[in-house]
């Protein structure tokens, strides 16, 4: 890789994680005016159409029938249930807190892999897990109010569900490009979200002002479609470990944007928890760079080896 390519990759990676961090801020803004399932519906509709056009241009081979069950479960549990819980967690807490709790994904995925795939929990992984849990404890210690605690609890459930789904993703990720899995899983989630959103809108009509429309388009186009394309391009040029090292940009950008744009405030306990969680995450990622990157790449975050097929 040339120096120019290296600089370009670093720019791609920074933009990818910055976009994923900004997703929480855009979500927090939109959720004050639009119910959560409708937010998911618009985001998935926009992203699915763009990603579907991309995979058609690339002429990826279709998903085999034997793998339909995996795509359905990934779409239903992952993109439909887990990511709506993530939205609700953001709604009831804050962009900063929701992004920080969701940054626990690498740690929880390691635990799931140990339980379901019999992967070994090394001393380094256990240390990372301990730091992550200590970070959550520190964050919760500075939280007051039922809504905030409920939001954090919903975010934690979202992390658990997505980590389980990530194990399923691992079973088929060696057969299909990640963008193909992402696109069709979003298609499943879109189909599941449509009827729920219809009921939601019937009960609570939405005023579609310019700010809401722009924020929803930003979530679908930039935070989902563009971020995934930048991520996969980065993986085609750099090692997975290098890509994963940019992971802390996500919660830090969410916190910075939440403070600047939404007026969110964070306490000392939040920063202590942030430091502990990020240290734990990086310990886990440094130990299992390849598998960690593969398991994380499909979420918003959504992380692999060379991906061009």
LOBA-864793 format. One record per residue (C-alpha): residue number from 0; residue in one letter; x, y, z. Coordinates in Angstrom, 3 decimals, always signed. Example, Ala and Ser with C-alpha at 12.3 -4.5 7.8 and 13.67 -1.06 7.14 Angstrom:
2
0; a; +12.300; -4.500; +7.800 .
1; s; +13.670; -1.060; +7.140 .
END
This chain:
309
0; x; +0.000; +0.000; +0.000 .
1; x; +1.418; +3.404; -1.021 .
2; x; +1.599; +6.396; +1.335 .
3; x; -1.255; +8.029; -0.578 .
4; x; -3.415; +4.903; -0.226 .
5; x; -2.549; +4.688; +3.468 .
6; x; -3.671; +8.264; +4.080 .
7; x; -6.836; +7.617; +2.083 .
8; x; -7.629; +4.510; +4.146 .
9; x; -7.192; +6.441; +7.386 .
10; x; -9.554; +9.105; +6.068 .
11; x; -12.103; +6.438; +5.073 .
12; x; -11.878; +4.816; +8.505 .
13; x; -12.235; +8.080; +10.381 .
14; x; -15.256; +9.037; +8.266 .
15; x; -16.820; +5.572; +8.727 .
16; x; -16.706; +5.628; +12.511 .
17; x; -17.568; +9.318; +12.638 .
18; x; -20.693; +8.598; +10.577 .
19; x; -21.628; +5.674; +12.826 .
20; x; -21.180; +7.911; +15.869 .
21; x; -23.271; +10.670; +14.326 .
22; x; -26.063; +8.138; +13.763 .
23; x; -26.893; +8.287; +17.479 .
24; x; -27.141; +12.069; +17.406 .
25; x; -29.370; +12.067; +14.312 .
26; x; -31.505; +9.338; +15.922 .
27; x; -31.908; +11.327; +19.132 .
28; x; -33.036; +14.385; +17.161 .
29; x; -35.499; +12.476; +14.973 .
30; x; -36.975; +10.376; +17.798 .
31; x; -38.341; +13.505; +19.456 .
32; x; -40.651; +13.876; +16.431 .
33; x; -40.972; +10.447; +14.773 .
34; x; -41.795; +7.099; +16.476 .
35; x; -38.997; +4.473; +16.458 .
36; x; -40.383; +1.883; +14.034 .
37; x; -41.086; +4.593; +11.475 .
38; x; -37.522; +5.859; +11.857 .
39; x; -36.281; +2.321; +11.163 .
40; x; -38.652; +1.965; +8.211 .
41; x; -37.405; +5.084; +6.423 .
42; x; -33.753; +4.342; +7.196 .
43; x; -33.977; +0.760; +5.938 .
44; x; -36.006; +1.691; +2.861 .
45; x; -33.421; +4.255; +1.750 .
46; x; -30.410; +2.065; +2.607 .
47; x; -31.901; -1.110; +1.099 .
48; x; -32.632; +0.562; -2.242 .
49; x; -29.109; +1.994; -2.486 .
50; x; -27.343; -1.189; -1.346 .
51; x; -29.529; -3.341; -3.599 .
52; x; -28.555; -1.176; -6.587 .
53; x; -24.899; -1.548; -5.602 .
54; x; -24.984; -5.352; -5.322 .
55; x; -26.792; -5.524; -8.679 .
56; x; -23.991; -3.512; -10.272 .
57; x; -21.394; -5.762; -8.627 .
58; x; -23.333; -8.860; -9.763 .
59; x; -22.859; -10.760; -6.517 .
60; x; -24.070; -14.338; -6.601 .
61; x; -27.488; -14.832; -4.942 .
62; x; -28.031; -16.180; -1.436 .
63; x; -28.495; -19.961; -1.501 .
64; x; -31.787; -21.385; -0.211 .
65; x; -30.045; -23.261; +2.591 .
66; x; -28.919; -19.892; +4.005 .
67; x; -32.317; -18.175; +3.883 .
68; x; -32.912; -19.080; +7.534 .
69; x; -29.757; -17.232; +8.584 .
70; x; -30.706; -14.133; +6.602 .
71; x; -34.183; -14.162; +8.172 .
72; x; -32.891; -14.478; +11.743 .
73; x; -30.201; -11.839; +11.152 .
74; x; -32.795; -9.492; +9.669 .
75; x; -35.480; -10.152; +12.286 .
76; x; -33.463; -10.356; +15.512 .
77; x; -30.617; -8.103; +14.422 .
78; x; -31.908; -5.307; +12.228 .
79; x; -35.577; -5.389; +13.276 .
80; x; -35.515; -6.083; +17.036 .
81; x; -31.998; -5.216; +18.224 .
82; x; -31.658; -1.968; +16.299 .
83; x; -35.126; -0.760; +17.300 .
84; x; -34.099; -1.408; +20.911 .
85; x; -30.997; +0.640; +20.154 .
86; x; -33.219; +3.488; +18.952 .
87; x; -35.373; +3.242; +22.073 .
88; x; -32.241; +3.213; +24.207 .
89; x; -31.124; +6.410; +22.491 .
90; x; -34.562; +7.981; +22.903 .
91; x; -34.746; +7.394; +26.657 .
92; x; -31.092; +8.062; +27.505 .
93; x; -28.866; +10.188; +25.256 .
94; x; -26.769; +9.870; +22.123 .
95; x; -23.611; +9.796; +24.255 .
96; x; -24.782; +7.057; +26.626 .
97; x; -26.361; +4.898; +23.903 .
98; x; -23.244; +5.021; +21.741 .
99; x; -21.008; +4.197; +24.700 .
100; x; -23.118; +1.197; +25.785 .
101; x; -23.240; -0.086; +22.205 .
102; x; -19.446; +0.123; +22.030 .
103; x; -19.489; -2.933; +24.329 .
104; x; -20.319; -5.082; +21.289 .
105; x; -16.782; -6.459; +20.768 .
106; x; -16.616; -7.625; +24.388 .
107; x; -20.053; -9.262; +24.407 .
108; x; -19.362; -10.935; +21.049 .
109; x; -16.236; -12.501; +22.554 .
110; x; -18.359; -13.925; +25.391 .
111; x; -20.992; -15.244; +22.966 .
112; x; -18.280; -16.882; +20.870 .
113; x; -16.915; -18.583; +23.982 .
114; x; -20.370; -19.848; +25.010 .
115; x; -21.707; -20.877; +21.594 .
116; x; -18.581; -21.650; +19.570 .
117; x; -16.362; -22.889; +22.409 .
118; x; -13.747; -20.259; +21.670 .
119; x; -11.165; -19.896; +24.414 .
120; x; -11.422; -16.991; +26.852 .
121; x; -7.813; -15.907; +27.324 .
122; x; -6.451; -13.777; +30.156 .
123; x; -6.406; -10.775; +27.817 .
124; x; -10.066; -11.287; +26.895 .
125; x; -11.070; -11.692; +30.549 .
126; x; -9.167; -8.515; +31.420 .
127; x; -10.972; -6.671; +28.619 .
128; x; -14.314; -8.015; +29.840 .
129; x; -13.566; -6.921; +33.415 .
130; x; -12.626; -3.419; +32.292 .
131; x; -15.787; -3.189; +30.190 .
132; x; -18.041; -4.234; +33.072 .
133; x; -16.251; -1.817; +35.395 .
134; x; -16.882; +0.910; +32.838 .
135; x; -20.604; +0.125; +32.713 .
136; x; -20.729; +0.196; +36.518 .
137; x; -18.990; +3.580; +36.552 .
138; x; -21.410; +4.987; +33.962 .
139; x; -24.478; +3.689; +35.805 .
140; x; -23.185; +5.155; +39.044 .
141; x; -23.535; +8.632; +37.583 .
142; x; -27.014; +8.067; +36.139 .
143; x; -30.110; +9.417; +37.841 .
144; x; -33.702; +9.055; +36.678 .
145; x; -35.839; +6.134; +35.565 .
146; x; -35.876; +7.046; +31.860 .
147; x; -32.098; +7.211; +31.653 .
148; x; -31.678; +3.823; +33.344 .
149; x; -34.384; +2.328; +31.118 .
150; x; -32.581; +3.656; +28.047 .
151; x; -29.293; +2.119; +29.146 .
152; x; -31.044; -1.198; +29.900 .
153; x; -32.617; -1.234; +26.417 .
154; x; -29.214; -0.499; +24.876 .
155; x; -27.691; -3.410; +26.822 .
156; x; -30.399; -5.800; +25.572 .
157; x; -29.719; -4.545; +22.039 .
158; x; -26.026; -5.345; +22.489 .
159; x; -26.823; -8.870; +23.726 .
160; x; -29.150; -9.576; +20.794 .
161; x; -26.758; -8.203; +18.201 .
162; x; -23.893; -10.210; +19.657 .
163; x; -25.939; -13.394; +19.284 .
164; x; -26.813; -12.445; +15.706 .
165; x; -23.122; -11.814; +15.014 .
166; x; -22.414; -15.478; +15.727 .
167; x; -24.942; -16.397; +13.021 .
168; x; -23.337; -13.909; +10.651 .
169; x; -20.052; -15.688; +11.217 .
170; x; -21.542; -18.950; +9.912 .
171; x; -22.184; -17.492; +6.452 .
172; x; -19.716; -14.589; +6.185 .
173; x; -17.143; -16.796; +4.419 .
174; x; -19.633; -17.547; +1.626 .
175; x; -21.034; -14.098; +0.846 .
176; x; -19.763; -10.493; +0.735 .
177; x; -20.837; -8.581; +3.862 .
178; x; -22.729; -5.982; +1.816 .
179; x; -24.881; -8.760; +0.354 .
180; x; -25.737; -10.089; +3.825 .
181; x; -26.413; -6.560; +5.055 .
182; x; -28.676; -5.638; +2.133 .
183; x; -30.895; -8.739; +2.294 .
184; x; -31.041; -8.678; +6.094 .
185; x; -32.217; -5.075; +5.892 .
186; x; -34.809; -6.223; +3.360 .
187; x; -36.161; -8.687; +5.943 .
188; x; -36.178; -5.981; +8.606 .
189; x; -37.947; -3.611; +6.215 .
190; x; -40.724; -6.164; +5.637 .
191; x; -41.080; -6.705; +9.409 .
192; x; -41.060; -2.992; +10.189 .
193; x; -43.666; -1.941; +7.611 .
194; x; -46.843; -3.249; +9.358 .
195; x; -45.674; -2.115; +12.798 .
196; x; -44.891; +1.339; +11.459 .
197; x; -48.345; +1.529; +9.837 .
198; x; -49.983; +0.903; +13.230 .
199; x; -47.587; +3.354; +14.866 .
200; x; -48.419; +6.125; +12.382 .
201; x; -52.154; +5.488; +12.705 .
202; x; -51.900; +6.124; +16.443 .
203; x; -49.442; +9.019; +16.366 .
204; x; -49.318; +10.993; +13.093 .
205; x; -46.005; +12.651; +12.260 .
206; x; -45.373; +16.186; +11.045 .
207; x; -42.727; +15.764; +8.342 .
208; x; -40.756; +19.003; +8.572 .
209; x; -37.550; +19.658; +6.648 .
210; x; -35.254; +18.866; +9.566 .
211; x; -36.814; +15.442; +10.118 .
212; x; -36.645; +14.522; +6.424 .
213; x; -32.998; +15.602; +6.126 .
214; x; -32.030; +13.727; +9.299 .
215; x; -33.745; +10.529; +8.111 .
216; x; -32.073; +10.768; +4.702 .
217; x; -28.744; +11.344; +6.436 .
218; x; -29.276; +8.195; +8.538 .
219; x; -30.168; +6.084; +5.508 .
220; x; -27.695; +7.445; +2.955 .
221; x; -24.646; +8.538; +4.954 .
222; x; -24.750; +6.554; +8.212 .
223; x; -25.822; +3.292; +6.595 .
224; x; -25.056; +3.077; +2.872 .
225; x; -21.992; +5.342; +2.546 .
226; x; -20.500; +4.155; +5.849 .
227; x; -20.770; +0.499; +4.785 .
228; x; -19.186; +1.236; +1.398 .
229; x; -16.305; +3.159; +3.011 .
230; x; -15.826; +0.361; +5.540 .
231; x; -15.626; -2.341; +2.905 .
232; x; -13.266; -0.255; +0.766 .
233; x; -11.036; +0.193; +3.835 .
234; x; -11.031; -3.556; +4.451 .
235; x; -9.946; -4.138; +0.857 .
236; x; -6.880; -1.915; +1.345 .
237; x; -5.826; -2.421; +4.981 .
238; x; -5.590; -5.159; +7.594 .
239; x; -8.592; -5.808; +9.814 .
240; x; -6.604; -4.915; +12.933 .
241; x; -5.774; -1.481; +11.525 .
242; x; -9.433; -0.894; +10.694 .
243; x; -10.615; -2.004; +14.142 .
244; x; -8.191; +0.396; +15.838 .
245; x; -10.427; +3.305; +14.754 .
246; x; -13.387; +1.917; +16.730 .
247; x; -13.107; +4.461; +19.624 .
248; x; -13.912; +7.266; +17.148 .
249; x; -17.566; +6.133; +17.238 .
250; x; -18.482; +6.835; +20.902 .
251; x; -16.189; +9.859; +21.065 .
252; x; -17.777; +11.460; +17.993 .
253; x; -21.265; +10.707; +19.336 .
254; x; -20.375; +12.391; +22.628 .
255; x; -18.814; +15.433; +20.936 .
256; x; -21.721; +15.902; +18.516 .
257; x; -24.293; +15.256; +21.236 .
258; x; -22.726; +17.982; +23.359 .
259; x; -22.393; +20.480; +20.497 .
260; x; -25.672; +19.900; +18.643 .
261; x; -28.070; +18.591; +21.293 .
262; x; -26.714; +20.285; +24.395 .
263; x; -26.122; +16.971; +26.164 .
264; x; -23.988; +17.071; +29.294 .
265; x; -21.736; +14.309; +30.568 .
266; x; -20.390; +13.759; +34.065 .
267; x; -16.990; +12.705; +35.359 .
268; x; -18.321; +9.168; +35.909 .
269; x; -19.225; +9.021; +32.204 .
270; x; -15.651; +9.834; +31.183 .
271; x; -14.234; +7.317; +33.675 .
272; x; -16.613; +4.681; +32.300 .
273; x; -15.707; +5.658; +28.730 .
274; x; -11.993; +5.181; +29.398 .
275; x; -12.547; +1.766; +31.031 .
276; x; -14.903; +0.506; +28.306 .
277; x; -12.650; +1.647; +25.451 .
278; x; -9.600; +0.054; +27.091 .
279; x; -11.552; -3.187; +27.455 .
280; x; -12.757; -3.065; +23.851 .
281; x; -9.283; -2.411; +22.457 .
282; x; -7.817; -5.266; +24.522 .
283; x; -10.366; -7.650; +23.011 .
284; x; -9.884; -6.314; +19.492 .
285; x; -6.090; -6.486; +19.686 .
286; x; -6.242; -10.129; +20.768 .
287; x; -8.572; -11.350; +18.039 .
288; x; -8.271; -8.746; +15.319 .
289; x; -9.465; -10.839; +12.417 .
290; x; -12.552; -12.418; +13.996 .
291; x; -13.518; -9.273; +15.872 .
292; x; -13.479; -7.235; +12.695 .
293; x; -15.572; -9.801; +10.827 .
294; x; -18.188; -9.935; +13.570 .
295; x; -18.562; -6.183; +13.987 .
296; x; -18.647; -4.990; +10.406 .
297; x; -22.354; -5.601; +9.722 .
298; x; -24.012; -3.454; +12.354 .
299; x; -24.127; +0.200; +11.520 .
300; x; -21.590; -1.500; +12.807 .
301; x; -21.842; -2.698; +12.601 .
302; x; -16.011; -4.909; +11.123 .
303; x; -12.477; -8.844; +8.231 .
304; x; -10.204; -9.850; +5.739 .
305; x; -10.104; -8.736; +2.151 .
306; x; -13.683; -8.306; +1.070 .
307; x; -13.778; -7.777; -2.685 .
308; x; -15.491; -10.651; -4.470 .
END
